[in-house]
């Protein structure tokens, strides 16, 4: 099992819109594609309070490439994303890190 930590740095003032998109659109589409979220976090104390952090769980890199790749080209997702960004982009940049658990990790 591997985990992917993604951090979305939002455009100023757009974090509420991004949270709404995840809650009302993205999570339903992920379920359709078999994407397994572990959790979502916003920053209380840190570099920016305009960040959304979330973690996904994958069997391996091959599953990640196949499943997330399919989601990213889904016409329904592309249309929904375009609609939610008609007033400008929600996200300034995205970072992601693929993590492997240690032998003593609770998440494995």
N, CA, C and O atoms as CSV, one atom per row, in Angstrom:
chain,resi,resn,atom,element,x,y,z
A,1,UNK,N,N,0.847,-1.178,0.000
A,1,UNK,CA,C,0.000,0.000,0.000
A,1,UNK,C,C,0.893,1.242,0.000
A,1,UNK,O,O,1.889,1.306,0.721
A,2,UNK,N,N,0.524,2.212,-0.810
A,2,UNK,CA,C,1.201,3.510,-0.801
A,2,UNK,C,C,0.148,4.591,-0.603
A,2,UNK,O,O,-1.046,4.369,-0.802
A,3,UNK,N,N,0.620,5.757,-0.210
A,3,UNK,CA,C,-0.267,6.905,-0.018
A,3,UNK,C,C,0.275,8.083,-0.804
A,3,UNK,O,O,1.482,8.241,-0.987
A,4,UNK,N,N,-0.642,8.890,-1.256
A,4,UNK,CA,C,-0.282,10.103,-1.993
A,4,UNK,C,C,-0.776,11.297,-1.209
A,4,UNK,O,O,-1.969,11.422,-0.935
A,5,UNK,N,N,0.146,12.178,-0.847
A,5,UNK,CA,C,-0.216,13.426,-0.166
A,5,UNK,C,C,-0.221,14.523,-1.227
A,5,UNK,O,O,0.787,14.773,-1.888
A,6,UNK,N,N,-1.364,15.167,-1.375
A,6,UNK,CA,C,-1.492,16.257,-2.340
A,6,UNK,C,C,-1.794,17.539,-1.572
A,6,UNK,O,O,-2.564,17.531,-0.612
A,7,UNK,N,N,-1.185,18.634,-1.998
A,7,UNK,CA,C,-1.416,19.943,-1.380
A,7,UNK,C,C,-1.814,20.908,-2.491
A,7,UNK,O,O,-1.073,21.108,-3.454
A,8,UNK,N,N,-2.988,21.499,-2.341
A,8,UNK,CA,C,-3.482,22.490,-3.295
A,8,UNK,C,C,-3.350,23.859,-2.656
A,8,UNK,O,O,-3.984,24.142,-1.640
A,9,UNK,N,N,-2.538,24.692,-3.243
A,9,UNK,CA,C,-2.422,26.089,-2.810
A,9,UNK,C,C,-3.442,26.879,-3.619
A,9,UNK,O,O,-3.308,27.021,-4.834
A,10,UNK,N,N,-4.455,27.388,-2.940
A,10,UNK,CA,C,-5.560,28.060,-3.620
A,10,UNK,C,C,-5.216,29.493,-3.999
A,10,UNK,O,O,-4.362,30.139,-3.393
A,11,UNK,N,N,-5.905,29.956,-5.010
A,11,UNK,CA,C,-5.866,31.363,-5.346
A,11,UNK,C,C,-6.480,32.109,-4.152
A,11,UNK,O,O,-7.335,31.557,-3.460
A,12,UNK,N,N,-6.061,33.345,-3.905
A,12,UNK,CA,C,-6.587,34.086,-2.755
A,12,UNK,C,C,-8.118,34.075,-2.702
A,12,UNK,O,O,-8.793,34.429,-3.669
A,13,UNK,N,N,-8.639,33.663,-1.560
A,13,UNK,CA,C,-10.078,33.664,-1.330
A,13,UNK,C,C,-10.850,32.522,-1.969
A,13,UNK,O,O,-12.074,32.479,-1.846
A,14,UNK,N,N,-10.176,31.588,-2.653
A,14,UNK,CA,C,-10.894,30.534,-3.385
A,14,UNK,C,C,-10.956,29.191,-2.657
A,14,UNK,O,O,-11.543,28.244,-3.180
A,15,UNK,N,N,-10.361,29.086,-1.454
A,15,UNK,CA,C,-10.420,27.829,-0.708
A,15,UNK,C,C,-11.861,27.386,-0.428
A,15,UNK,O,O,-12.149,26.197,-0.565
A,16,UNK,N,N,-12.771,28.271,-0.046
A,16,UNK,CA,C,-14.158,27.816,0.159
A,16,UNK,C,C,-14.763,27.202,-1.109
A,16,UNK,O,O,-15.513,26.230,-1.029
A,17,UNK,N,N,-14.441,27.762,-2.266
A,17,UNK,CA,C,-14.955,27.217,-3.525
A,17,UNK,C,C,-14.360,25.840,-3.811
A,17,UNK,O,O,-15.060,24.950,-4.294
A,18,UNK,N,N,-13.082,25.663,-3.519
A,18,UNK,CA,C,-12.444,24.363,-3.719
A,18,UNK,C,C,-13.047,23.327,-2.773
A,18,UNK,O,O,-13.332,22.203,-3.188
A,19,UNK,N,N,-13.243,23.696,-1.510
A,19,UNK,CA,C,-13.868,22.776,-0.553
A,19,UNK,C,C,-15.270,22.381,-1.014
A,19,UNK,O,O,-15.651,21.216,-0.905
A,20,UNK,N,N,-16.027,23.326,-1.519
A,20,UNK,CA,C,-17.372,23.037,-2.012
A,20,UNK,C,C,-17.311,22.079,-3.198
A,20,UNK,O,O,-18.131,21.166,-3.298
A,21,UNK,N,N,-16.343,22.279,-4.102
A,21,UNK,CA,C,-16.233,21.389,-5.258
A,21,UNK,C,C,-15.915,19.960,-4.808
A,21,UNK,O,O,-16.496,19.005,-5.324
A,22,UNK,N,N,-14.996,19.811,-3.848
A,22,UNK,CA,C,-14.704,18.472,-3.343
A,22,UNK,C,C,-15.950,17.852,-2.723
A,22,UNK,O,O,-16.283,16.702,-3.009
A,23,UNK,N,N,-16.635,18.609,-1.879
A,23,UNK,CA,C,-17.785,18.074,-1.152
A,23,UNK,C,C,-18.945,17.702,-2.069
A,23,UNK,O,O,-19.604,16.688,-1.843
A,24,UNK,N,N,-19.203,18.495,-3.090
A,24,UNK,CA,C,-20.403,18.294,-3.912
A,24,UNK,C,C,-20.152,17.606,-5.246
A,24,UNK,O,O,-21.089,17.067,-5.835
A,25,UNK,N,N,-18.914,17.605,-5.743
A,25,UNK,CA,C,-18.647,17.057,-7.080
A,25,UNK,C,C,-17.546,16.005,-7.055
A,25,UNK,O,O,-17.766,14.856,-7.439
A,26,UNK,N,N,-16.365,16.401,-6.602
A,26,UNK,CA,C,-15.175,15.565,-6.755
A,26,UNK,C,C,-15.311,14.222,-6.053
A,26,UNK,O,O,-15.009,13.188,-6.648
A,27,UNK,N,N,-15.756,14.215,-4.806
A,27,UNK,CA,C,-15.832,12.955,-4.061
A,27,UNK,C,C,-16.771,11.947,-4.723
A,27,UNK,O,O,-16.495,10.748,-4.703
A,28,UNK,N,N,-17.870,12.411,-5.308
A,28,UNK,CA,C,-18.785,11.509,-6.015
A,28,UNK,C,C,-18.099,10.914,-7.245
A,28,UNK,O,O,-18.264,9.733,-7.550
A,29,UNK,N,N,-17.339,11.736,-7.937
A,29,UNK,CA,C,-16.644,11.248,-9.128
A,29,UNK,C,C,-15.521,10.296,-8.743
A,29,UNK,O,O,-15.275,9.312,-9.440
A,30,UNK,N,N,-14.837,10.581,-7.638
A,30,UNK,CA,C,-13.798,9.663,-7.170
A,30,UNK,C,C,-14.395,8.308,-6.838
A,30,UNK,O,O,-13.804,7.275,-7.153
A,31,UNK,N,N,-15.550,8.301,-6.210
A,31,UNK,CA,C,-16.197,7.036,-5.870
A,31,UNK,C,C,-16.463,6.232,-7.142
A,31,UNK,O,O,-16.240,5.022,-7.174
A,32,UNK,N,N,-16.933,6.897,-8.173
A,32,UNK,CA,C,-17.197,6.254,-9.461
A,32,UNK,C,C,-15.927,5.620,-10.043
A,32,UNK,O,O,-15.980,4.549,-10.647
A,33,UNK,N,N,-14.803,6.285,-9.857
A,33,UNK,CA,C,-13.540,5.810,-10.420
A,33,UNK,C,C,-12.773,4.874,-9.477
A,33,UNK,O,O,-11.795,4.253,-9.894
A,34,UNK,N,N,-13.195,4.764,-8.229
A,34,UNK,CA,C,-12.506,3.898,-7.278
A,34,UNK,C,C,-11.332,4.556,-6.581
A,34,UNK,O,O,-10.424,3.867,-6.116
A,35,UNK,N,N,-11.335,5.877,-6.499
A,35,UNK,CA,C,-10.275,6.607,-5.784
A,35,UNK,C,C,-10.637,6.614,-4.306
A,35,UNK,O,O,-11.762,6.946,-3.931
A,36,UNK,N,N,-9.661,6.242,-3.462
A,36,UNK,CA,C,-9.893,6.098,-2.035
A,36,UNK,C,C,-9.212,7.213,-1.234
A,36,UNK,O,O,-8.004,7.159,-1.003
A,37,UNK,N,N,-9.979,8.220,-0.812
A,37,UNK,CA,C,-9.389,9.256,0.032
A,37,UNK,C,C,-9.230,8.760,1.468
A,37,UNK,O,O,-10.074,8.029,1.987
A,38,UNK,N,N,-8.130,9.175,2.097
A,38,UNK,CA,C,-7.861,8.847,3.501
A,38,UNK,C,C,-8.335,9.982,4.396
A,38,UNK,O,O,-8.916,9.734,5.452
A,39,UNK,N,N,-8.095,11.224,3.988
A,39,UNK,CA,C,-8.504,12.372,4.786
A,39,UNK,C,C,-8.168,13.676,4.091
A,39,UNK,O,O,-7.397,13.713,3.132
A,40,UNK,N,N,-8.768,14.747,4.599
A,40,UNK,CA,C,-8.591,16.099,4.074
A,40,UNK,C,C,-8.311,17.030,5.243
A,40,UNK,O,O,-8.884,16.873,6.321
A,41,UNK,N,N,-7.428,18.000,5.028
A,41,UNK,CA,C,-7.064,18.943,6.075
A,41,UNK,C,C,-6.866,20.331,5.491
A,41,UNK,O,O,-6.412,20.488,4.357
A,42,UNK,N,N,-7.215,21.336,6.287
A,42,UNK,CA,C,-6.843,22.711,5.976
A,42,UNK,C,C,-5.832,23.160,7.031
A,42,UNK,O,O,-5.719,22.554,8.097
A,43,UNK,N,N,-5.117,24.208,6.724
A,43,UNK,CA,C,-4.051,24.681,7.602
A,43,UNK,C,C,-4.602,25.648,8.641
A,43,UNK,O,O,-5.208,26.662,8.294
A,44,UNK,N,N,-4.392,25.335,9.902
A,44,UNK,CA,C,-4.762,26.223,10.998
A,44,UNK,C,C,-3.570,27.117,11.334
A,44,UNK,O,O,-3.710,28.335,11.451
A,45,UNK,N,N,-2.407,26.507,11.486
A,45,UNK,CA,C,-1.169,27.236,11.746
A,45,UNK,C,C,-0.143,26.701,10.759
A,45,UNK,O,O,0.078,25.493,10.673
A,46,UNK,N,N,0.473,27.594,10.024
A,46,UNK,CA,C,1.461,27.160,9.037
A,46,UNK,C,C,1.734,28.240,8.020
A,46,UNK,O,O,1.409,29.411,8.215
A,47,UNK,N,N,2.336,27.818,6.936
A,47,UNK,CA,C,2.774,28.762,5.910
A,47,UNK,C,C,1.614,29.516,5.260
A,47,UNK,O,O,1.717,30.720,5.025
A,48,UNK,N,N,0.510,28.820,4.967
A,48,UNK,CA,C,-0.618,29.464,4.287
A,48,UNK,C,C,-1.928,28.854,4.754
A,48,UNK,O,O,-2.047,27.634,4.871
A,49,UNK,N,N,-2.903,29.699,5.020
A,49,UNK,CA,C,-4.234,29.195,5.372
A,49,UNK,C,C,-5.109,29.067,4.125
A,49,UNK,O,O,-6.329,28.938,4.226
A,50,UNK,N,N,-4.483,29.103,2.959
A,50,UNK,CA,C,-5.185,28.924,1.685
A,50,UNK,C,C,-4.872,27.564,1.068
A,50,UNK,O,O,-5.065,27.368,-0.132
A,51,UNK,N,N,-4.389,26.620,1.886
A,51,UNK,CA,C,-4.001,25.301,1.399
A,51,UNK,C,C,-5.022,24.243,1.792
A,51,UNK,O,O,-5.595,24.274,2.881
A,52,UNK,N,N,-5.233,23.303,0.870
A,52,UNK,CA,C,-5.990,22.091,1.173
A,52,UNK,C,C,-5.034,20.920,1.016
A,52,UNK,O,O,-4.438,20.732,-0.044
A,53,UNK,N,N,-4.891,20.135,2.076
A,53,UNK,CA,C,-4.057,18.936,2.064
A,53,UNK,C,C,-4.995,17.742,2.037
A,53,UNK,O,O,-6.008,17.725,2.736
A,54,UNK,N,N,-4.657,16.743,1.230
A,54,UNK,CA,C,-5.423,15.509,1.319
A,54,UNK,C,C,-4.542,14.328,0.968
A,54,UNK,O,O,-3.510,14.467,0.311
A,55,UNK,N,N,-4.977,13.153,1.425
A,55,UNK,CA,C,-4.214,11.934,1.216
A,55,UNK,C,C,-5.106,10.897,0.542
A,55,UNK,O,O,-6.273,10.727,0.896
A,56,UNK,N,N,-4.521,10.208,-0.444
A,56,UNK,CA,C,-5.190,9.120,-1.149
A,56,UNK,C,C,-4.447,7.822,-0.887
A,56,UNK,O,O,-3.242,7.824,-0.636
A,57,UNK,N,N,-5.170,6.721,-0.948
A,57,UNK,CA,C,-4.584,5.398,-0.723
A,57,UNK,C,C,-4.597,4.626,-2.043
A,57,UNK,O,O,-5.599,4.605,-2.758
A,58,UNK,N,N,-3.456,3.988,-2.352
A,58,UNK,CA,C,-3.318,3.194,-3.580
A,58,UNK,C,C,-2.693,1.842,-3.261
A,58,UNK,O,O,-1.904,1.721,-2.324
A,59,UNK,N,N,-3.049,0.826,-4.046
A,59,UNK,CA,C,-2.397,-0.480,-3.911
A,59,UNK,C,C,-0.933,-0.374,-4.324
A,59,UNK,O,O,-0.045,-0.926,-3.674
A,60,UNK,N,N,-0.699,0.351,-5.424
A,60,UNK,CA,C,0.649,0.516,-5.964
A,60,UNK,C,C,0.625,1.653,-6.986
A,60,UNK,O,O,-0.428,2.233,-7.254
A,61,UNK,N,N,1.787,1.965,-7.552
A,61,UNK,CA,C,1.868,3.058,-8.529
A,61,UNK,C,C,1.075,2.760,-9.791
A,61,UNK,O,O,0.525,3.674,-10.405
A,62,UNK,N,N,1.008,1.507,-10.181
A,62,UNK,CA,C,0.257,1.146,-11.384
A,62,UNK,C,C,-1.229,1.476,-11.208
A,62,UNK,O,O,-1.863,2.007,-12.120
A,63,UNK,N,N,-1.781,1.160,-10.030
A,63,UNK,CA,C,-3.180,1.502,-9.774
A,63,UNK,C,C,-3.366,3.012,-9.804
A,63,UNK,O,O,-4.331,3.511,-10.383
A,64,UNK,N,N,-2.459,3.726,-9.193
A,64,UNK,CA,C,-2.558,5.187,-9.160
A,64,UNK,C,C,-2.578,5.766,-10.573
A,64,UNK,O,O,-3.412,6.614,-10.889
A,65,UNK,N,N,-1.667,5.310,-11.410
A,65,UNK,CA,C,-1.592,5.826,-12.779
A,65,UNK,C,C,-2.859,5.511,-13.565
A,65,UNK,O,O,-3.393,6.371,-14.264
A,66,UNK,N,N,-3.332,4.288,-13.448
A,66,UNK,CA,C,-4.517,3.871,-14.193
A,66,UNK,C,C,-5.772,4.607,-13.719
A,66,UNK,O,O,-6.505,5.181,-14.525
A,67,UNK,N,N,-6.012,4.586,-12.407
A,67,UNK,CA,C,-7.265,5.120,-11.861
A,67,UNK,C,C,-7.283,6.648,-11.888
A,67,UNK,O,O,-8.252,7.242,-12.360
A,68,UNK,N,N,-6.227,7.291,-11.390
A,68,UNK,CA,C,-6.225,8.751,-11.364
A,68,UNK,C,C,-6.158,9.307,-12.790
A,68,UNK,O,O,-6.771,10.328,-13.103
A,69,UNK,N,N,-5.402,8.613,-13.647
A,69,UNK,CA,C,-5.339,9.027,-15.050
A,69,UNK,C,C,-6.702,8.991,-15.711
A,69,UNK,O,O,-7.053,9.895,-16.468
A,70,UNK,N,N,-7.478,7.943,-15.427
A,70,UNK,CA,C,-8.825,7.848,-15.977
A,70,UNK,C,C,-9.740,8.953,-15.470
A,70,UNK,O,O,-10.544,9.503,-16.223
A,71,UNK,N,N,-9.612,9.268,-14.198
A,71,UNK,CA,C,-10.405,10.364,-13.624
A,71,UNK,C,C,-10.071,11.692,-14.301
A,71,UNK,O,O,-10.969,12.462,-14.644
A,72,UNK,N,N,-8.797,11.954,-14.489
A,72,UNK,CA,C,-8.368,13.243,-15.035
A,72,UNK,C,C,-8.848,13.495,-16.468
A,72,UNK,O,O,-8.920,14.647,-16.895
A,73,UNK,N,N,-9.174,12.443,-17.211
A,73,UNK,CA,C,-9.668,12.634,-18.584
A,73,UNK,C,C,-11.164,12.364,-18.712
A,73,UNK,O,O,-11.702,12.390,-19.818
A,74,UNK,N,N,-11.833,12.109,-17.609
A,74,UNK,CA,C,-13.274,11.873,-17.615
A,74,UNK,C,C,-13.982,13.136,-18.090
A,74,UNK,O,O,-13.828,14.188,-17.469
A,75,UNK,N,N,-14.756,13.063,-19.176
A,75,UNK,CA,C,-15.442,14.257,-19.693
A,75,UNK,C,C,-16.356,14.925,-18.665
A,75,UNK,O,O,-16.484,16.149,-18.652
A,76,UNK,N,N,-16.992,14.126,-17.805
A,76,UNK,CA,C,-17.858,14.691,-16.763
A,76,UNK,C,C,-17.036,15.542,-15.792
A,76,UNK,O,O,-17.468,16.623,-15.391
A,77,UNK,N,N,-15.847,15.052,-15.414
A,77,UNK,CA,C,-14.975,15.808,-14.523
A,77,UNK,C,C,-14.477,17.082,-15.221
A,77,UNK,O,O,-14.485,18.160,-14.626
A,78,UNK,N,N,-14.054,16.957,-16.459
A,78,UNK,CA,C,-13.536,18.124,-17.187
A,78,UNK,C,C,-14.598,19.212,-17.293
A,78,UNK,O,O,-14.295,20.397,-17.153
A,79,UNK,N,N,-15.844,18.809,-17.542
A,79,UNK,CA,C,-16.932,19.774,-17.625
A,79,UNK,C,C,-17.210,20.407,-16.259
A,79,UNK,O,O,-17.370,21.624,-16.158
A,80,UNK,N,N,-17.266,19.591,-15.222
A,80,UNK,CA,C,-17.535,20.106,-13.873
A,80,UNK,C,C,-16.426,21.039,-13.417
A,80,UNK,O,O,-16.701,22.088,-12.834
A,81,UNK,N,N,-15.181,20.674,-13.672
A,81,UNK,CA,C,-14.063,21.536,-13.289
A,81,UNK,C,C,-14.129,22.867,-14.018
A,81,UNK,O,O,-13.926,23.921,-13.415
A,82,UNK,N,N,-14.412,22.823,-15.320
A,82,UNK,CA,C,-14.519,24.062,-16.097
A,82,UNK,C,C,-15.643,24.947,-15.557
A,82,UNK,O,O,-15.485,26.164,-15.465
A,83,UNK,N,N,-16.756,24.350,-15.208
A,83,UNK,CA,C,-17.892,25.113,-14.680
A,83,UNK,C,C,-17.537,25.793,-13.359
A,83,UNK,O,O,-17.903,26.948,-13.136
A,84,UNK,N,N,-16.822,25.077,-12.479
A,84,UNK,CA,C,-16.469,25.658,-11.177
A,84,UNK,C,C,-15.353,26.691,-11.286
A,84,UNK,O,O,-15.090,27.431,-10.337
A,85,UNK,N,N,-14.699,26.741,-12.443
A,85,UNK,CA,C,-13.615,27.707,-12.639
A,85,UNK,C,C,-13.973,28.779,-13.656
A,85,UNK,O,O,-13.085,29.444,-14.189
A,86,UNK,N,N,-15.263,28.958,-13.933
A,86,UNK,CA,C,-15.676,29.962,-14.918
A,86,UNK,C,C,-15.314,31.378,-14.472
A,86,UNK,O,O,-15.179,32.271,-15.309
A,87,UNK,N,N,-15.156,31.593,-13.167
A,87,UNK,CA,C,-14.747,32.911,-12.649
A,87,UNK,C,C,-13.258,32.966,-12.350
A,87,UNK,O,O,-12.793,33.868,-11.653
A,88,UNK,N,N,-12.515,32.012,-12.871
A,88,UNK,CA,C,-11.075,31.957,-12.654
A,88,UNK,C,C,-10.671,30.692,-11.930
A,88,UNK,O,O,-11.507,30.021,-11.324
A,89,UNK,N,N,-9.387,30.363,-11.992
A,89,UNK,CA,C,-8.915,29.128,-11.372
A,89,UNK,C,C,-9.062,29.158,-9.853
A,89,UNK,O,O,-8.971,30.210,-9.222
A,90,UNK,N,N,-9.291,27.976,-9.287
A,90,UNK,CA,C,-9.371,27.836,-7.836
A,90,UNK,C,C,-7.999,27.602,-7.222
A,90,UNK,O,O,-7.740,28.014,-6.091
A,91,UNK,N,N,-7.119,26.937,-7.971
A,91,UNK,CA,C,-5.839,26.482,-7.446
A,91,UNK,C,C,-4.691,27.157,-8.173
A,91,UNK,O,O,-4.655,27.201,-9.403
A,92,UNK,N,N,-3.741,27.689,-7.385
A,92,UNK,CA,C,-2.550,28.316,-7.963
A,92,UNK,C,C,-1.504,27.276,-8.324
A,92,UNK,O,O,-0.890,27.354,-9.388
A,93,UNK,N,N,-1.297,26.300,-7.444
A,93,UNK,CA,C,-0.368,25.209,-7.750
A,93,UNK,C,C,-0.693,23.987,-6.892
A,93,UNK,O,O,-1.352,24.081,-5.857
A,94,UNK,N,N,-0.206,22.839,-7.362
A,94,UNK,CA,C,-0.440,21.554,-6.704
A,94,UNK,C,C,0.906,20.873,-6.504
A,94,UNK,O,O,1.736,20.826,-7.412
A,95,UNK,N,N,1.107,20.347,-5.304
A,95,UNK,CA,C,2.260,19.484,-5.091
A,95,UNK,C,C,1.733,18.123,-4.663
A,95,UNK,O,O,0.706,18.019,-3.993
A,96,UNK,N,N,2.447,17.091,-5.060
A,96,UNK,CA,C,2.061,15.770,-4.582
A,96,UNK,C,C,3.311,14.957,-4.284
A,96,UNK,O,O,4.355,15.106,-4.918
A,97,UNK,N,N,3.159,14.101,-3.301
A,97,UNK,CA,C,4.232,13.249,-2.835
A,97,UNK,C,C,3.677,11.846,-2.664
A,97,UNK,O,O,2.617,11.660,-2.066
A,98,UNK,N,N,4.394,10.855,-3.190
A,98,UNK,CA,C,4.012,9.461,-3.005
A,98,UNK,C,C,4.804,8.936,-1.811
A,98,UNK,O,O,6.029,9.051,-1.765
A,99,UNK,N,N,4.091,8.360,-0.850
A,99,UNK,CA,C,4.687,7.923,0.409
A,99,UNK,C,C,4.536,6.413,0.589
A,99,UNK,O,O,3.489,5.845,0.277
A,100,UNK,N,N,5.575,5.779,1.089
A,100,UNK,CA,C,5.526,4.362,1.453
A,100,UNK,C,C,5.593,4.277,2.973
A,100,UNK,O,O,6.398,4.974,3.591
A,101,UNK,N,N,4.764,3.437,3.587
A,101,UNK,CA,C,4.743,3.363,5.047
A,101,UNK,C,C,5.982,2.665,5.605
A,101,UNK,O,O,6.569,1.794,4.963
A,102,UNK,N,N,6.354,3.063,6.790
A,102,UNK,CA,C,7.400,2.363,7.536
A,102,UNK,C,C,6.794,1.099,8.141
A,102,UNK,O,O,5.573,0.945,8.154
A,103,UNK,N,N,7.616,0.215,8.629
A,103,UNK,CA,C,7.117,-1.013,9.246
A,103,UNK,C,C,6.343,-0.748,10.529
A,103,UNK,O,O,5.554,-1.592,10.954
A,104,UNK,N,N,6.552,0.403,11.150
A,104,UNK,CA,C,5.885,0.717,12.410
A,104,UNK,C,C,4.718,1.699,12.225
A,104,UNK,O,O,4.179,2.204,13.209
A,105,UNK,N,N,4.329,1.968,10.988
A,105,UNK,CA,C,3.230,2.894,10.709
A,105,UNK,C,C,1.884,2.224,10.961
A,105,UNK,O,O,1.716,1.039,10.673
A,106,UNK,N,N,0.928,2.976,11.495
A,106,UNK,CA,C,-0.435,2.478,11.653
A,106,UNK,C,C,-1.111,2.317,10.301
A,106,UNK,O,O,-1.915,1.405,10.110
A,107,UNK,N,N,-0.786,3.205,9.356
A,107,UNK,CA,C,-1.325,3.098,7.998
A,107,UNK,C,C,-0.353,2.287,7.154
A,107,UNK,O,O,0.768,2.724,6.893
A,108,UNK,N,N,-0.785,1.111,6.731
A,108,UNK,CA,C,0.082,0.281,5.875
A,108,UNK,C,C,-0.672,-0.311,4.759
A,108,UNK,O,O,-0.101,-1.035,3.943
